[in-house]
């Protein structure tokens, strides 16, 4: 009952309060300016943006809903993606991928038409995060229940390798120079894969972190940002795994994004009323929390349009599925 009342109040806040009330810190220039109502509630996980076609992809449990940007108008769906977690894009091949947790598969679809082309079985259980590495034309699929990574050659659409990990893999990022990094949620570790050889080459502890989920990278400064369930973001040197810093964030984070143009880092936090922590990177080793924008309970995942600096956060409030739209005031 308390949870239901909290969600109701959050819905009222989003729909009725002025944007100025939604700001906790006076110096922030972000606010939740809009919300898009997308029908009945459903499960959801990752959201991502096709920057070429200006489309937002929102996973909806058994399908992926595709919205036009910046209008938010629905333009199509990718259906029959049971237990879908994530989406990835191979722009050079004009195809996209979804990870389907309940069918242990990846769906391949056409980026222009959204038509399904093929379904590929992975070599593990509950595929979750996935990452396309364009230099090698490989798709890395991170299987949450079997602690391994399936590697797919996207030119042939065939599985070419399986990489064992030591725990449950979460978000992954590439340094665009031959390495892929990913969090191990149940062991608070950060692992690295060599793309050329499809091998695990590094295992680093995440000091002071509990259950890391979201991961982002600053390629220029070789810094990795892991958000953890104990309201902490851990900064790690991507070259050697050296601990750099702890930064305070909100409760229950599930995504983090680094904007190289502004040197701002955004953590989406689902509990405690819902918040978006904004952190500024002063330099490679120093980080300052600018403040927290109130979002809504459950708004723990997000996608950011780096062109417009707009952030999109899916959640469910009052039995309605919403995407909150946060941007400059």
ROTORLUM-64265 format. One line per 4 residues: number of its first residue (from 0); their letters; for each residue z, x, y negated of N, C-alpha, C. Coordinates in steps of 0.2 Angstrom, whole numbers, plus 5000, padded with zeros to 4 digits. Layout:
! residues N
NUM) a) Z,X,Y,Z,X,Y,Z,X,Y | ...
This chain:
! residues 329
0) xxxx) 5000,5004,5006,5000,5000,5000,5000,5004,4994 | 5004,5009,4994,5004,5014,4988,4998,5017,4987 | 4994,5019,4992,4988,5022,4991,4983,5017,4988 | 4983,5011,4991,4978,5006,4988,4980,5005,4981
4) xxxx) 4986,5005,4979,4987,5004,4972,4985,5010,4967 | 4985,5016,4970,4983,5021,4967,4976,5021,4966 | 4972,5019,4971,4965,5019,4970,4963,5014,4965 | 4966,5008,4965,4965,5003,4960,4966,5005,4953
8) xxxx) 4971,5008,4952,4973,5011,4945,4967,5016,4943 | 4965,5020,4948,4960,5025,4947,4954,5022,4945 | 4952,5017,4948,4946,5013,4947,4946,5010,4940 | 4952,5007,4938,4953,5005,4931,4952,5010,4926
12) xxxx) 4955,5016,4928,4955,5021,4923,4948,5024,4921 | 4944,5024,4927,4937,5027,4926,4933,5022,4922 | 4934,5015,4923,4929,5010,4920,4932,5008,4913 | 4938,5009,4912,4941,5006,4906,4943,5011,4901
16) xxxx) 4945,5017,4903,4948,5022,4898,4942,5025,4894 | 4944,5027,4888,4939,5031,4884,4939,5038,4887 | 4934,5042,4886,4933,5049,4889,4938,5053,4886 | 4941,5052,4880,4946,5057,4878,4952,5056,4881
20) xxxx) 4954,5050,4884,4960,5050,4888,4959,5053,4895 | 4953,5054,4897,4952,5057,4904,4953,5065,4904 | 4955,5067,4898,4955,5075,4897,4963,5077,4897 | 4965,5081,4902,4972,5084,4902,4973,5089,4897
24) xxxx) 4968,5093,4896,4968,5099,4892,4964,5098,4886 | 4967,5099,4880,4963,5097,4873,4957,5102,4872 | 4957,5108,4875,4951,5112,4874,4946,5112,4878 | 4946,5107,4883,4941,5106,4888,4935,5102,4885
28) xxxx) 4929,5104,4887,4923,5101,4884,4919,5096,4889 | 4923,5095,4895,4920,5091,4900,4924,5084,4901 | 4920,5079,4903,4924,5073,4904,4919,5069,4909 | 4922,5064,4913,4919,5059,4917,4916,5054,4912
32) xxxx) 4909,5055,4911,4906,5050,4906,4903,5044,4909 | 4901,5044,4916,4898,5039,4919,4900,5038,4926 | 4899,5032,4929,4900,5032,4936,4894,5027,4939 | 4891,5029,4945,4886,5025,4948,4889,5022,4954
36) xxxx) 4888,5015,4954,4890,5012,4960,4885,5011,4965 | 4886,5013,4971,4881,5014,4976,4882,5009,4982 | 4886,5004,4981,4886,4999,4987,4893,4999,4991 | 4892,4997,4997,4898,4997,5001,4901,5004,5003
40) xxxx) 4907,5005,5004,4910,5011,5006,4908,5014,5012 | 4908,5020,5013,4906,5024,5019,4910,5031,5019 | 4909,5034,5024,4911,5041,5024,4906,5045,5020 | 4909,5051,5018,4904,5056,5015,4907,5063,5015
44) xxxx) 4902,5067,5014,4904,5074,5014,4901,5078,5008 | 4896,5083,5010,4893,5087,5005,4888,5083,5000 | 4887,5085,4994,4882,5083,4990,4878,5089,4988 | 4871,5088,4987,4867,5094,4985,4862,5091,4980
48) xxxx) 4859,5096,4977,4853,5094,4972,4847,5098,4974 | 4841,5095,4974,4835,5097,4974,4832,5099,4967 | 4833,5105,4965,4832,5106,4958,4825,5106,4956 | 4820,5106,4961,4813,5106,4960,4811,5099,4958
52) xxxx) 4813,5094,4962,4811,5087,4962,4816,5083,4958 | 4821,5086,4955,4827,5083,4952,4829,5077,4955 | 4832,5078,4961,4835,5073,4966,4842,5075,4968 | 4847,5070,4968,4853,5071,4971,4854,5069,4978
56) xxxx) 4856,5073,4983,4857,5070,4990,4864,5069,4991 | 4866,5063,4993,4873,5062,4995,4873,5060,5002 | 4877,5063,5006,4878,5061,5013,4883,5055,5013 | 4881,5050,5018,4884,5044,5018,4886,5042,5025
60) xxxx) 4888,5047,5029,4891,5045,5036,4885,5045,5041 | 4881,5040,5041,4875,5039,5045,4868,5040,5042 | 4868,5042,5036,4862,5042,5032,4863,5047,5026 | 4858,5049,5023,4858,5053,5017,4855,5049,5011
64) xxxx) 4858,5047,5006,4855,5043,5000,4853,5048,4995 | 4847,5047,4993,4844,5051,4988,4843,5047,4981 | 4845,5051,4976,4845,5048,4969,4841,5052,4964 | 4838,5048,4960,4834,5052,4955,4838,5054,4949
68) xxxx) 4837,5060,4947,4841,5063,4941,4837,5063,4935 | 4839,5062,4929,4847,5060,4928,4849,5053,4928 | 4844,5048,4930,4845,5041,4930,4850,5039,4935 | 4851,5042,4941,4855,5040,4946,4852,5034,4950
72) xxxx) 4845,5032,4949,4842,5027,4953,4841,5029,4960 | 4843,5025,4965,4841,5027,4972,4833,5027,4973 | 4831,5032,4976,4824,5032,4977,4822,5033,4985 | 4827,5033,4989,4826,5034,4996,4832,5036,5000
76) xxxx) 4831,5036,5007,4836,5038,5011,4833,5042,5017 | 4837,5046,5020,4836,5049,5027,4840,5046,5032 | 4837,5042,5036,4842,5038,5040,4843,5041,5047 | 4848,5038,5051,4849,5040,5057,4852,5048,5058
80) xxxx) 4856,5049,5053,4859,5056,5053,4866,5055,5054 | 4868,5054,5061,4875,5052,5063,4880,5057,5062 | 4885,5055,5058,4890,5060,5056,4888,5066,5052 | 4883,5064,5047,4880,5069,5043,4885,5073,5038
84) xxxx) 4885,5079,5038,4889,5083,5034,4886,5086,5028 | 4880,5090,5029,4877,5094,5023,4870,5093,5023 | 4867,5096,5018,4860,5096,5017,4858,5103,5014 | 4852,5105,5016,4849,5112,5014,4842,5111,5013
88) xxxx) 4839,5115,5008,4832,5115,5006,4828,5121,5007 | 4823,5121,5010,4818,5126,5011,4812,5125,5006 | 4813,5127,5000,4808,5125,4995,4801,5128,4997 | 4801,5134,5000,4795,5138,5001,4791,5134,5007
92) xxxx) 4794,5130,5011,4791,5127,5016,4791,5119,5015 | 4793,5117,5009,4793,5110,5008,4797,5105,5013 | 4802,5108,5016,4806,5104,5021,4814,5105,5019 | 4817,5100,5021,4824,5100,5020,4828,5099,5027
96) xxxx) 4834,5100,5027,4838,5099,5034,4845,5095,5032 | 4847,5092,5037,4854,5089,5037,4857,5091,5044 | 4864,5092,5043,4868,5093,5049,4871,5087,5051 | 4870,5085,5058,4873,5079,5060,4878,5080,5065
100) xxxx) 4884,5079,5063,4890,5081,5067,4891,5077,5073 | 4889,5071,5074,4890,5067,5080,4885,5068,5085 | 4879,5070,5083,4874,5071,5088,4872,5078,5089 | 4876,5083,5086,4876,5090,5087,4868,5092,5086
104) xxxx) 4866,5090,5080,4859,5091,5079,4857,5092,5071 | 4851,5095,5070,4849,5096,5063,4843,5092,5062 | 4842,5087,5057,4836,5084,5056,4832,5087,5051 | 4826,5088,5052,4821,5091,5048,4817,5086,5044
108) xxxx) 4817,5086,5037,4813,5081,5034,4808,5084,5028 | 4803,5080,5026,4799,5082,5021,4802,5081,5014 | 4802,5086,5010,4805,5086,5004,4802,5081,4999 | 4795,5080,4999,4792,5075,4995,4793,5068,4997
112) xxxx) 4792,5067,5003,4792,5060,5006,4798,5058,5009 | 4803,5062,5010,4809,5061,5014,4808,5059,5021 | 4802,5059,5024,4801,5057,5030,4803,5062,5035 | 4806,5060,5041,4809,5064,5046,4803,5067,5050
116) xxxx) 4804,5074,5051,4799,5077,5055,4801,5079,5062 | 4807,5081,5063,4809,5083,5069,4817,5083,5069 | 4820,5083,5075,4827,5084,5076,4828,5090,5081 | 4833,5094,5079,4834,5100,5083,4841,5100,5085
120) xxxx) 4842,5101,5092,4849,5102,5095,4852,5109,5093 | 4858,5109,5091,4861,5115,5089,4865,5118,5096 | 4867,5124,5095,4871,5127,5101,4878,5127,5100 | 4881,5122,5097,4888,5121,5096,4889,5113,5095
124) xxxx) 4895,5112,5093,4898,5105,5092,4900,5104,5085 | 4898,5098,5082,4900,5096,5076,4897,5101,5070 | 4890,5101,5070,4888,5105,5064,4890,5103,5058 | 4892,5107,5053,4895,5105,5047,4891,5108,5041
128) xxxx) 4893,5114,5039,4890,5117,5033,4883,5120,5036 | 4878,5121,5032,4872,5124,5034,4869,5127,5028 | 4866,5133,5029,4863,5137,5023,4856,5140,5025 | 4851,5139,5021,4845,5141,5022,4844,5148,5018
132) xxxx) 4842,5153,5021,4841,5160,5019,4833,5161,5018 | 4831,5161,5012,4823,5161,5011,4820,5167,5013 | 4823,5173,5012,4820,5179,5013,4818,5180,5021 | 4822,5177,5025,4821,5178,5032,4818,5172,5035
136) xxxx) 4818,5166,5031,4816,5160,5034,4820,5157,5040 | 4827,5158,5039,4832,5156,5044,4837,5151,5041 | 4838,5146,5045,4843,5141,5044,4850,5143,5048 | 4855,5144,5045,4862,5145,5048,4866,5139,5048
140) xxxx) 4868,5137,5054,4871,5130,5055,4878,5132,5057 | 4883,5130,5054,4890,5132,5055,4894,5126,5059 | 4895,5127,5066,4898,5122,5070,4905,5122,5070 | 4908,5117,5068,4915,5116,5067,4920,5116,5073
144) xxxx) 4917,5113,5078,4922,5112,5084,4921,5118,5089 | 4916,5122,5089,4915,5127,5094,4915,5134,5091 | 4917,5134,5085,4918,5141,5082,4912,5146,5083 | 4906,5143,5081,4900,5147,5081,4895,5145,5076
148) xxxx) 4890,5149,5076,4884,5148,5071,4878,5148,5074 | 4874,5142,5074,4867,5142,5076,4862,5145,5071 | 4858,5149,5073,4852,5152,5069,4846,5149,5071 | 4842,5146,5066,4836,5142,5068,4830,5146,5064
152) xxxx) 4825,5148,5067,4819,5150,5063,4815,5144,5061 | 4815,5144,5054,4812,5138,5051,4805,5137,5051 | 4801,5143,5053,4794,5143,5053,4792,5140,5060 | 4796,5141,5065,4794,5138,5072,4799,5132,5073
156) xxxx) 4804,5131,5070,4809,5126,5071,4812,5127,5078 | 4813,5133,5079,4817,5135,5086,4823,5138,5085 | 4828,5137,5089,4834,5141,5089,4833,5148,5092 | 4835,5153,5088,4834,5160,5090,4840,5164,5091
160) xxxx) 4846,5161,5089,4852,5165,5090,4858,5161,5090 | 4864,5163,5093,4870,5160,5092,4875,5165,5090 | 4879,5164,5085,4884,5169,5083,4891,5167,5084 | 4895,5170,5087,4902,5168,5088,4906,5170,5083
164) xxxx) 4911,5165,5081,4916,5167,5076,4923,5166,5079 | 4928,5168,5075,4935,5167,5078,4939,5161,5076 | 4935,5156,5073,4939,5150,5071,4934,5145,5068 | 4936,5140,5065,4932,5135,5062,4929,5136,5056
168) xxxx) 4922,5137,5056,4918,5139,5050,4918,5133,5045 | 4918,5135,5039,4917,5130,5033,4911,5132,5029 | 4912,5131,5022,4906,5133,5017,4903,5140,5018 | 4897,5141,5016,4894,5147,5017,4890,5148,5011
172) xxxx) 4889,5155,5009,4885,5157,5003,4881,5163,5005 | 4875,5165,5002,4872,5171,5003,4872,5175,4997 | 4872,5182,4998,4871,5186,4992,4864,5188,4990 | 4859,5185,4993,4852,5186,4992,4850,5193,4994
176) xxxx) 4854,5197,4997,4853,5204,4999,4854,5205,5006 | 4854,5200,5010,4855,5201,5018,4861,5199,5021 | 4866,5197,5017,4872,5195,5020,4874,5188,5018 | 4877,5184,5023,4880,5177,5022,4887,5178,5023
180) xxxx) 4891,5174,5019,4898,5174,5019,4900,5167,5020 | 4906,5166,5024,4908,5159,5025,4916,5160,5027 | 4919,5154,5025,4927,5154,5026,4928,5152,5033 | 4934,5154,5036,4936,5151,5042,4942,5147,5041
184) xxxx) 4942,5141,5041,4947,5136,5039,4954,5137,5042 | 4954,5137,5049,4960,5137,5053,4963,5144,5053 | 4960,5149,5051,4963,5156,5051,4964,5159,5044 | 4962,5156,5039,4962,5158,5032,4959,5165,5032
188) xxxx) 4952,5166,5034,4948,5172,5034,4942,5171,5031 | 4939,5176,5029,4932,5176,5026,4928,5181,5030 | 4922,5178,5033,4918,5182,5037,4911,5183,5034 | 4908,5188,5037,4901,5190,5034,4896,5191,5040
192) xxxx) 4890,5188,5039,4885,5189,5044,4879,5194,5041 | 4877,5198,5045,4871,5202,5044,4865,5197,5045 | 4860,5196,5041,4855,5191,5042,4850,5194,5046 | 4848,5200,5045,4843,5204,5049,4844,5204,5057
196) xxxx) 4851,5205,5059,4852,5206,5066,4856,5200,5069 | 4857,5195,5064,4861,5189,5067,4867,5191,5070 | 4871,5195,5067,4878,5197,5070,4883,5197,5064 | 4889,5196,5067,4895,5195,5063,4897,5202,5061
200) xxxx) 4898,5204,5055,4899,5211,5053,4906,5212,5050 | 4909,5207,5047,4915,5208,5043,4920,5202,5045 | 4926,5203,5045,4932,5198,5045,4937,5200,5041 | 4938,5196,5035,4943,5198,5030,4948,5193,5030
204) xxxx) 4955,5195,5029,4960,5190,5028,4960,5187,5021 | 4961,5181,5020,4962,5178,5013,4969,5177,5011 | 4972,5182,5008,4979,5183,5006,4981,5177,5002 | 4987,5174,5004,4990,5168,5001,4986,5162,5001
208) xxxx) 4981,5161,5006,4977,5155,5006,4979,5151,5013 | 4979,5144,5012,4980,5140,5017,4973,5135,5018 | 4970,5136,5024,4965,5131,5025,4959,5132,5020 | 4956,5137,5019,4950,5138,5014,4944,5133,5016
212) xxxx) 4942,5130,5011,4936,5126,5012,4930,5128,5008 | 4930,5126,5002,4924,5128,4998,4923,5135,4996 | 4917,5137,4995,4916,5144,4994,4910,5145,4989 | 4911,5149,4984,4905,5151,4979,4905,5158,4978
216) xxxx) 4899,5161,4975,4898,5168,4974,4896,5169,4968 | 4898,5175,4965,4895,5178,4959,4891,5184,4961 | 4885,5183,4962,4881,5189,4965,4881,5195,4960 | 4880,5194,4954,4880,5200,4949,4886,5204,4950
220) xxxx) 4892,5201,4950,4898,5205,4950,4901,5206,4957 | 4898,5203,4962,4900,5204,4969,4907,5201,4970 | 4908,5194,4968,4914,5191,4969,4913,5184,4973 | 4918,5183,4977,4918,5177,4981,4924,5173,4979
224) xxxx) 4923,5166,4979,4928,5162,4977,4930,5157,4982 | 4935,5157,4986,4937,5152,4991,4943,5148,4988 | 4942,5141,4989,4947,5136,4987,4951,5134,4993 | 4958,5134,4992,4962,5133,4998,4967,5127,4997
228) xxxx) 4969,5124,5002,4973,5118,5002,4980,5119,4999 | 4982,5125,4998,4989,5126,4994,4988,5127,4987 | 4983,5124,4984,4982,5123,4977,4980,5130,4974 | 4976,5134,4978,4975,5141,4976,4968,5143,4977
232) xxxx) 4964,5146,4972,4958,5149,4973,4959,5157,4974 | 4956,5159,4979,4957,5167,4981,4950,5170,4979 | 4950,5175,4975,4945,5179,4973,4944,5185,4977 | 4938,5187,4980,4938,5192,4985,4932,5197,4983
236) xxxx) 4932,5203,4983,4927,5208,4982,4922,5207,4988 | 4916,5205,4987,4911,5204,4992,4908,5210,4995 | 4910,5216,4992,4907,5222,4995,4912,5225,5000 | 4918,5224,5000,4923,5227,5005,4929,5222,5007
240) xxxx) 4929,5216,5004,4934,5211,5006,4941,5212,5003 | 4941,5216,4998,4947,5218,4994,4949,5211,4990 | 4956,5210,4991,4959,5204,4987,4958,5206,4979 | 4956,5201,4975,4956,5202,4968,4961,5198,4964
244) xxxx) 4961,5192,4966,4966,5187,4962,4967,5181,4965 | 4973,5178,4963,4974,5171,4965,4973,5167,4958 | 4971,5161,4959,4970,5156,4953,4972,5149,4955 | 4976,5146,4950,4979,5139,4952,4974,5134,4951
248) xxxx) 4973,5130,4956,4969,5124,4956,4972,5118,4958 | 4969,5112,4959,4972,5106,4960,4973,5105,4968 | 4975,5099,4970,4976,5098,4977,4970,5096,4981 | 4970,5097,4987,4965,5096,4992,4958,5097,4989
252) xxxx) 4956,5103,4988,4949,5105,4986,4945,5105,4992 | 4938,5104,4991,4934,5104,4996,4927,5107,4994 | 4926,5109,4987,4920,5112,4985,4922,5116,4979 | 4918,5122,4978,4919,5126,4972,4912,5128,4970
256) xxxx) 4911,5128,4963,4904,5130,4961,4905,5136,4955 | 4901,5141,4955,4901,5146,4950,4894,5145,4946 | 4895,5145,4940,4889,5144,4935,4888,5151,4932 | 4883,5155,4934,4882,5162,4931,4881,5162,4924
260) xxxx) 4878,5157,4921,4876,5157,4914,4882,5156,4909 | 4887,5152,4911,4893,5152,4907,4899,5155,4910 | 4899,5158,4916,4904,5162,4919,4910,5157,4920 | 4909,5150,4921,4914,5146,4923,4914,5144,4930
264) xxxx) 4920,5143,4933,4920,5141,4940,4923,5134,4940 | 4921,5129,4945,4923,5123,4945,4926,5121,4952 | 4932,5119,4953,4935,5117,4959,4936,5109,4959 | 4933,5106,4964,4934,5098,4964,4940,5097,4969
268) xxxx) 4945,5093,4967,4951,5092,4970,4952,5085,4971 | 4953,5083,4978,4953,5076,4979,4959,5072,4979 | 4965,5076,4979,4971,5072,4979,4975,5073,4973 | 4981,5070,4972,4985,5071,4966,4982,5067,4960
272) xxxx) 4978,5062,4962,4974,5058,4957,4967,5060,4956 | 4965,5066,4959,4959,5068,4958,4958,5072,4952 | 4955,5078,4952,4954,5083,4946,4948,5088,4948 | 4946,5090,4942,4941,5095,4942,4944,5101,4938
276) xxxx) 4946,5106,4942,4949,5112,4938,4943,5117,4936 | 4943,5118,4929,4938,5123,4926,4942,5130,4925 | 4939,5135,4927,4941,5142,4927,4936,5146,4923 | 4938,5150,4919,4933,5155,4915,4934,5162,4918
280) xxxx) 4929,5165,4920,4929,5172,4922,4928,5176,4916 | 4934,5180,4914,4933,5184,4908,4929,5191,4910 | 4931,5193,4916,4927,5199,4919,4928,5198,4926 | 4925,5203,4930,4925,5203,4937,4932,5202,4940
284) xxxx) 4937,5204,4937,4944,5204,4940,4949,5200,4936 | 4947,5196,4931,4952,5192,4927,4949,5185,4926 | 4953,5180,4927,4951,5173,4927,4957,5169,4924 | 4954,5164,4920,4959,5160,4916,4957,5153,4917
288) xxxx) 4962,5149,4919,4961,5141,4920,4961,5138,4913 | 4955,5135,4911,4954,5131,4905,4958,5125,4905 | 4958,5122,4911,4962,5115,4911,4959,5111,4917 | 4961,5105,4917,4959,5100,4923,4956,5094,4920
292) xxxx) 4951,5092,4922,4948,5085,4920,4950,5080,4925 | 4953,5075,4924,4954,5069,4928,4948,5066,4931 | 4948,5066,4938,4942,5062,4941,4944,5056,4944 | 4945,5056,4951,4948,5050,4955,4950,5053,4961
296) xxxx) 4955,5049,4965,4957,5051,4971,4951,5051,4976 | 4950,5056,4980,4945,5057,4985,4939,5061,4983 | 4939,5062,4976,4933,5066,4973,4933,5073,4975 | 4933,5075,4981,4934,5082,4983,4928,5086,4984
300) xxxx) 4922,5083,4984,4916,5087,4985,4911,5085,4979 | 4906,5090,4978,4902,5089,4972,4896,5093,4972 | 4891,5091,4968,4885,5095,4967,4885,5096,4959 | 4882,5102,4957,4881,5103,4950,4874,5105,4948
304) xxxx) 4871,5101,4943,4865,5103,4941,4866,5109,4936 | 4864,5115,4938,4865,5120,4933,4860,5120,4927 | 4855,5116,4927,4851,5116,4921,4854,5112,4916 | 4857,5106,4917,4861,5102,4913,4868,5103,4912
308) xxxx) 4871,5106,4917,4878,5107,4918,4882,5101,4920 | 4878,5096,4923,4881,5090,4925,4884,5091,4932 | 4890,5088,4933,4893,5088,4940,4893,5081,4943 | 4892,5080,4949,4891,5074,4952,4897,5074,4958
312) xxxx) 4901,5069,4958,4907,5069,4963,4907,5062,4966 | 4905,5062,4973,4906,5056,4976,4913,5054,4978 | 4914,5047,4979,4921,5045,4981,4921,5038,4982 | 4926,5035,4985,4926,5028,4986,4932,5025,4982
316) xxxx) 4931,5020,4978,4937,5017,4974,4936,5009,4975 | 4941,5006,4976,4941,4998,4977,4936,4996,4981 | 4935,4999,4987,4930,4997,4992,4923,4997,4989 | 4921,5002,4985,4915,5003,4982,4913,5011,4982
320) xxxx) 4907,5012,4984,4905,5019,4985,4903,5021,4978 | 4906,5027,4975,4904,5029,4968,4902,5036,4968 | 4898,5038,4963,4897,5044,4961,4899,5045,4954 | 4904,5049,4953,4906,5051,4946,4902,5056,4943
324) xxxx) 4900,5055,4936,4896,5060,4933,4900,5063,4927 | 4901,5069,4928,4905,5073,4923,4900,5078,4920 | 4901,5078,4913,4897,5083,4909,4900,5084,4902 | 4897,5087,4898,4899,5088,4891,4901,5082,4888
328) x) 4906,5082,4884,4908,5076,4880,4903,5074,4874
